Amino acid sequence: MADAVMTIDGRSVAGTSEFDVLNPAEGTPMGVAPQCSAEQLDSAMLAADRALGTWSSDHEVRQKALHHAADLLRSAAPELGAILTKEQGGPLPMSVGQLIGSSSWLDYYADLTQPHSEVLHHPGRTFEITHRPVGVVAAITPWNAPILLAMWKIAPALAAGATMVLKPSPHTPLTTLALGQLFAEALPPGVFNVVSGQEPLGKQLVEHRTPRKIALTGSIGTGKAVAAAAAADLKRVTLELGGNDAAILLDGVDIDVLIEPLFWSAFINAGQICEATKRVYVPRRLYPQLLEALSERARSIRVGDGFDPNVQMGPLTTDFQRDHVDALVREAKAQGATIAAGGHRLPGNGYFFEPTIIGDVQDGARIVDDEQFGPALPVIAYDDIDETVRRINDSPYGLGASVWSHDVEAARSVADRLDSGHVKVNAAHLPPPSDVPFGGVKWSGIGIENGVEGLREYTEIRVMEIGEIPV
């Protein structure tokens, strides 16, 4: 693999130093990434600011460029997918699928009708209300789905006429750096800049004087720190943060029918999805059947290197996330929980953890109350649905939730009472398509990504008042 470089003002730029990127399947370095200096960050911000005027003024140019970028991404998906699997760990087909799927965001936003102007008439006064690009955007993206979650920011921001400086996670920077090089063929210089580095680069990015908006997908702790830093300069923010999504099964549900979507709602990408199912509530009489069905499915999963075509679940992306999951499972077991399946690290240097099902556990245990963000799922028996809804809502998280029942209206009634940004009925916890808004409530986020609302996050409203000169 060629040396990774940053993209600044349309040019390939090496870092002032380098840092290792680890292969989570082996726990060893698989490449190096450039460390961006403060001076190089200034150059990227200057380039984005300089490109803003021309880029924001011509919708047809933006539309053509974004479609071109989408075509390039689809063509490069097999090559970039191999890089993504090597640095992030997911099975290769999933990595390639993430890249191909991400290209649809570019096509969607390229063709999306821009926010319209509105004219209001009052006696002697006319008001023209327009949406204008927010300016330069600083984007910070995570390690669990690096390209898809980057595209949730890139596509709407650029379509709105904003320009961007993007920093990927230092744990998975290489695919995003390659994306910057790829898009340099389609986008004018300065429109999309990619820098990489370990801290303090993220802090420097957020505190830089140039960007008027910060877009982050990350942990709640990081989101709070970013919001506090952005507030000093009153920068706008969109924060897509963590979730502790609950799935509720109602009495009479057919477990055999729902076991497959329910299982993968929790274990896709080794559980490293913000909106993955993190806890399951089931009527007490169905609890033994569900626990055994989930455990049987967990024991059948082949875990290993994402390049193995037979592997269904790869490693966790980082050693600290593997250790976090391990600690939560051990703590639950020490408190009396039953490990119905899995529960252990797998041998070797990679960051593998068995798909784990946990029973005999209740709210109050950290494995239930906190976001595990990994392949360990607690199953909780309940007796009263009203009390269960209250317990689920009594959480600082509010990203997603689901209700499962053969009685759709009963499920809708329960779903309507859940305090979450994205609530599903008989549907798996999977990322939404490009035209569906996505965002959390409470600690799970500020602002909306995707859909028309996602585009408007990168605009600001301007009102022009036109009066009548007395004659």
PyMOL commands that set and color helices and strands:
alter all, ss='L'
color gray80, all
select helices_A, chain A and resi 38-56+59-88+92-111+146-160+174-183+201-207+220-231+255-271+284-300+319-334+366-369+385-393+408-415+442-444+451-456
alter helices_A, ss='H'
color red, helices_A
select strands_A, chain A and resi 6-8+11-13+17-23+28-35+118-122+125-133+136-140+163-167+192-194+213-217+236-240+245-249+277-283+338-341+356-359+376-382+400-404+422-425+445-446+459-467
alter strands_A, ss='S'
color yellow, strands_A
deselect
rebuild
show_as cartoon
